[in-house]
Every structure is written in C-alpha cells, then in structure tokens.
Amino acid sequence: MCTVSVIGSSCVLRVVVNRDELRTRPIALPPQVILRGERQVLMPIDPASGGTWLAANDEGLILVMLNRNVAAAASAPAAKVSRGTIIPAIAGAADIVAAAGAIEAIDLTAVASFRLLIIGRVTLLEMLWDLQRLSLRRHRLGPPIMFTSSGLGDDLVDKPRRRLFEQVLDEQGPTNTMQDAFHRHHWPDRGHLSVCMSRSDAQTVSRTVVRRTRGAAVMCYTSIADAPRDCGASSSTKLSLAHSLPCHSH
C-alpha cells in the first residue's frame, strides 16, 4: 500500500513515496547504502521481509514497489515470496532495460500481484504483475505522474487521490511544495481514503523523498508511525552517481 508521485525530468527528478502498512508491522530501518553486484544501492529496509519498497542506485536508477489490490488478487492463495524481495534482486541493474530483463527472469508464481516502477534517465517503466502475466507501460518523464494502492481496493482510493493530485497541481504547479502538500494531505472524515491515510488496522508509516540530480541521489526518509500527520523523525542519505545523467529539456 503506497502513494507515489514523480515530478521533474532528467535534470532534476523528485520522487515522493508514502508507505502505508498494517499497524502491527515492524518499523522499517532508515536508508542505507548496500552493494548489489557492481552497484551501490540506497534503500530503507523492511525488517519483516529483509527487502524494501524503494531503492536508488549509483547509475541513477530508481525503483518503487506498490501492491496491486484487485478482485482477482483478493481470491488468490497467500503469497509465499514477499514482494519486498523483488527490488533488492534487480537493484544492481544499470538501466531500465537491464532491470526489466532481470524481472522477466524471476519466477513470479509465488509472488502476489504488484506494480513496479522503474525510473530511468528519461523514461518511467511501469511493470504490472497480475498473478498470470507480466505487462508493461512506458511513461515519459516530465509530466507529473501519480500512482496509488490500498488494501481496501486500488479502485476505491485512486479516484479521490487522483482528483486531489490534479487539484493541487493546478493550483500550485509541479513544485516541491505542491508535492509535499499532496503527500501530507489528510481528510479527517475520510482517513481511509486520504493520501496520508489512517484506519483502525493500518496507517501511513513513512514518507520518503528521493531527489536525483546529474551527480547525486539524495534519499530523505521520515518515519511518521504513531506521530502527528505532518511530523516524525527524519534522516537523509546521499549517494553519488557513478555517471552523470544527460540533461534533456521538455
């Protein structure tokens, strides 16, 4: 369960991720730099799976995992392999082509349905696993984009959150302030639908910002579990990119 927004282009890209989890799930460990093959990878760690929902490597590749909650998935047998193990398995890829190839080589039959975002230099690749087939969609970086999911059903939360995203975008433009306001937004009377969500069994537990420039990726992680909606302890970790990213105007 997550809400993700992406603004910017290859010059300066900003990705914000709200992670929603069951209240009983252990609190994640802040981002750390680990080695995957020849690549240095920056990612927070989920103690329950040993995996992650978000990573950036020193080639500038950014990976984000979202659950998919659709009718077909609801009746499926319980997954034997955590979705959190997927990103660490492919985080050593140098680009979206290599990352997509690594995903296609994984046996996903024991993995629950998911939406994986692979954000490269000028393209965002959306890979969708529906328990039977792996499909993909390509998005050009530049136009702001948002993805969201919920254990209550993705269709239930997508419309109100998307309307809010478009409203805030129209009012403020694709700025850091706009993006932060969207990810902090909470409807007191509709906590289960809110971007910064809250219900009896689950809540938004962290907010992570990844800012990628031509020479570095900075990940700022804020834990907000059991804290006021806009508060929490934050930490920031920087990763130098192995190669400069080309700057394209849009």
C-alpha positions as CSV (number, residue, x, y, z in Angstrom):
1,M,0.0,0.0,0.0
2,C,1.6,3.2,-1.2
3,T,1.1,6.5,-2.9
4,V,3.9,7.7,-5.3
5,S,4.3,10.9,-7.2
6,V,7.0,11.8,-9.7
7,I,7.8,15.4,-10.9
8,G,10.7,16.8,-12.9
9,S,12.9,15.4,-15.6
10,S,16.4,14.0,-16.2
11,C,17.9,17.3,-14.9
12,V,16.3,17.2,-11.5
13,L,13.8,14.5,-10.6
14,R,11.9,14.2,-7.4
15,V,10.0,11.1,-6.3
16,V,7.9,11.0,-3.1
17,V,6.6,7.8,-1.6
18,N,4.1,7.4,1.2
19,R,4.3,3.9,2.6
20,D,1.1,2.6,4.2
21,E,1.3,-0.5,6.3
22,L,-0.5,-2.6,9.0
23,R,0.0,-1.1,12.4
24,T,1.4,-4.4,13.6
25,R,4.2,-4.4,11.0
26,P,7.7,-3.6,12.4
27,I,9.1,-0.1,11.8
28,A,11.5,0.0,8.9
29,L,15.2,0.7,9.1
30,P,16.3,4.1,7.6
31,P,18.0,4.2,4.2
32,Q,21.5,2.7,4.0
33,V,24.0,2.1,1.2
34,I,24.4,-1.5,0.3
35,L,26.2,-3.3,-2.6
36,R,24.4,-5.2,-5.3
37,G,26.8,-6.6,-7.8
38,E,28.9,-3.7,-9.0
39,R,26.3,-1.1,-8.0
40,Q,25.9,0.8,-4.8
41,V,22.3,0.9,-3.8
42,L,20.5,3.3,-1.4
43,M,17.4,1.8,0.3
44,P,15.4,1.6,3.5
45,I,15.0,-2.0,4.9
46,D,11.8,-3.7,5.9
47,P,12.7,-6.0,8.9
48,A,9.7,-8.3,8.2
49,S,11.0,-9.4,4.7
50,G,14.5,-8.1,4.7
51,G,13.6,-6.4,1.5
52,T,12.4,-2.9,0.5
53,W,9.7,-0.9,-1.3
54,L,12.1,1.7,-2.7
55,A,15.7,2.0,-3.9
56,A,18.1,4.2,-5.9
57,N,21.4,3.0,-7.3
58,D,24.6,4.8,-8.4
59,E,23.6,4.7,-12.0
60,G,20.6,6.9,-11.1
61,L,18.0,4.1,-11.5
62,I,15.1,4.5,-9.0
63,L,12.8,1.5,-8.2
64,V,9.4,1.7,-6.4
65,M,7.2,-1.3,-5.5
66,L,3.4,-0.9,-5.0
67,N,0.9,-3.6,-4.1
68,R,-1.9,-4.3,-6.5
69,N,-5.2,-4.9,-4.9
70,V,-7.8,-6.0,-7.5
71,A,-10.6,-8.5,-7.4
72,A,-8.5,-11.4,-8.9
73,A,-5.8,-10.9,-6.4
74,A,-8.2,-11.0,-3.4
75,S,-9.2,-14.6,-4.1
76,A,-5.7,-15.8,-4.8
77,P,-3.8,-18.1,-2.5
78,A,-1.5,-16.4,0.1
79,A,1.9,-15.4,-1.5
80,K,4.9,-17.4,-0.5
81,V,7.5,-14.9,-1.5
82,S,7.4,-11.3,-0.3
83,R,7.2,-8.5,-2.9
84,G,9.8,-6.7,-0.8
85,T,12.5,-9.1,-2.2
86,I,12.0,-8.1,-5.8
87,I,13.8,-4.7,-5.7
88,P,16.9,-6.0,-4.0
89,A,17.1,-8.7,-6.6
90,I,17.2,-6.2,-9.5
91,A,18.7,-3.1,-7.9
92,G,22.2,-3.8,-9.4
93,A,20.8,-3.1,-12.9
94,A,22.5,-0.3,-14.8
95,D,19.3,0.9,-16.7
96,I,15.6,0.2,-17.2
97,V,16.3,-2.4,-19.9
98,A,18.5,-4.4,-17.6
99,A,16.1,-4.1,-14.7
100,A,13.1,-5.2,-16.9
101,G,15.1,-8.1,-18.1
102,A,16.0,-9.1,-14.6
103,I,12.3,-9.0,-13.6
104,E,11.4,-11.2,-16.6
105,A,14.0,-13.8,-15.4
106,I,12.4,-14.1,-12.0
107,D,9.8,-16.8,-11.3
108,L,6.9,-14.7,-10.0
109,T,4.4,-17.6,-9.5
110,A,4.8,-17.4,-5.7
111,V,4.6,-13.6,-5.6
112,A,1.5,-11.5,-5.0
113,S,0.3,-9.0,-7.7
114,F,2.3,-5.8,-7.9
115,R,3.1,-2.6,-9.7
116,L,6.8,-2.0,-10.1
117,L,8.1,1.5,-11.2
118,I,11.5,1.5,-12.8
119,I,12.6,5.1,-13.3
120,G,15.4,5.6,-15.7
121,R,17.1,8.7,-17.2
122,V,14.2,9.8,-19.4
123,T,11.6,7.1,-19.1
124,L,9.4,5.5,-16.3
125,L,8.6,1.9,-17.0
126,E,5.6,0.6,-15.1
127,M,5.6,-3.2,-14.8
128,L,2.4,-4.9,-13.8
129,W,2.1,-8.5,-12.4
130,D,-1.5,-9.9,-12.2
131,L,-0.6,-13.4,-11.0
132,Q,-0.7,-14.7,-14.6
133,R,1.0,-12.2,-16.8
134,L,3.7,-9.5,-16.6
135,S,2.9,-6.5,-18.7
136,L,4.4,-3.0,-19.1
137,R,3.6,0.6,-19.8
138,R,6.1,3.4,-20.6
139,H,5.8,6.9,-19.4
140,R,7.9,9.9,-20.5
141,L,9.5,11.8,-17.6
142,G,8.4,15.4,-17.5
143,P,4.6,15.4,-17.0
144,P,3.8,14.9,-13.3
145,I,2.5,11.4,-12.5
146,M,0.9,9.7,-9.6
147,F,0.3,6.0,-8.6
148,T,-1.5,4.7,-5.6
149,S,-2.8,1.5,-4.0
150,S,-4.8,0.3,-0.9
151,G,-5.6,-2.9,0.8
152,L,-9.2,-1.8,0.6
153,G,-9.0,-2.0,-3.2
154,D,-7.0,0.2,-5.6
155,D,-10.1,1.4,-7.4
156,L,-11.6,2.8,-4.2
157,V,-8.7,5.2,-3.4
158,D,-7.5,6.0,-6.9
159,K,-10.2,8.4,-7.9
160,P,-10.2,10.7,-4.8
161,R,-6.4,10.7,-4.5
162,R,-6.0,11.4,-8.2
163,R,-8.6,14.3,-8.1
164,L,-6.7,15.8,-5.2
165,F,-3.3,15.4,-7.1
166,E,-4.7,17.2,-10.1
167,Q,-6.3,19.9,-8.0
168,V,-3.1,20.7,-6.1
169,L,-1.1,20.5,-9.3
170,D,-3.5,23.0,-11.0
171,E,-3.3,25.4,-8.0
172,Q,0.5,25.3,-7.4
173,G,2.1,23.8,-10.4
174,P,4.7,20.9,-10.3
175,T,6.7,22.2,-7.4
176,N,8.3,20.6,-4.3
177,T,5.7,22.5,-2.1
178,M,2.9,21.1,-4.2
179,Q,4.2,17.6,-4.0
180,D,4.8,17.7,-0.2
181,A,1.3,19.2,0.4
182,F,-0.2,16.3,-1.6
183,H,1.6,13.6,0.3
184,R,0.8,15.2,3.7
185,H,-2.9,15.6,2.9
186,H,-5.4,14.0,5.3
187,W,-9.2,14.2,5.3
188,P,-10.2,13.9,9.0
189,D,-13.6,12.4,8.0
190,R,-12.1,10.1,5.3
191,G,-8.9,8.8,6.8
192,H,-9.1,5.5,4.8
193,L,-9.1,7.4,1.5
194,S,-6.5,10.0,2.4
195,V,-3.1,10.2,0.9
196,C,-1.6,10.3,4.4
197,M,-4.0,7.6,5.4
198,S,-5.3,6.2,8.7
199,R,-7.7,3.5,9.7
200,S,-8.1,1.1,12.6
201,D,-5.7,-1.6,11.2
202,A,-3.3,0.5,9.0
203,Q,-1.8,3.9,8.5
204,T,0.9,5.8,6.6
205,V,4.1,4.9,8.4
206,S,6.7,6.8,6.4
207,R,7.3,9.3,3.7
208,T,10.5,9.1,1.6
209,V,11.7,11.7,-0.8
210,V,14.3,10.8,-3.5
211,R,15.9,13.8,-5.3
212,R,18.0,12.9,-8.3
213,T,20.3,15.4,-10.0
214,R,23.0,14.9,-12.5
215,G,25.6,13.9,-9.9
216,A,23.8,12.5,-6.9
217,A,20.7,10.9,-5.5
218,V,19.5,12.0,-2.0
219,M,17.0,10.0,-0.1
220,C,15.3,11.7,2.9
221,Y,13.3,9.2,5.0
222,T,10.7,10.4,7.5
223,S,9.1,7.9,9.9
224,I,5.6,9.1,10.9
225,A,4.3,5.9,12.6
226,D,2.3,6.9,15.7
227,A,3.1,10.5,15.2
228,P,1.0,13.5,14.1
229,R,0.2,13.6,10.4
230,D,2.9,16.1,9.5
231,C,5.6,15.2,11.9
232,G,8.1,12.4,12.6
233,A,11.8,11.8,12.8
234,S,13.7,12.2,9.5
235,S,17.1,11.1,8.2
236,S,18.8,11.9,4.9
237,T,21.4,9.8,3.0
238,K,23.3,10.8,-0.2
239,L,24.6,8.6,-2.9
240,S,27.0,9.9,-5.6
241,L,26.1,8.7,-9.1
242,A,28.7,6.7,-11.0
243,H,27.9,8.6,-14.2
244,S,26.4,12.0,-14.9
245,L,22.8,11.9,-16.2
246,P,22.2,13.6,-19.5
247,C,20.1,16.8,-19.1
248,H,17.2,16.9,-21.6
249,S,14.7,19.8,-21.8
250,H,11.0,19.1,-22.2
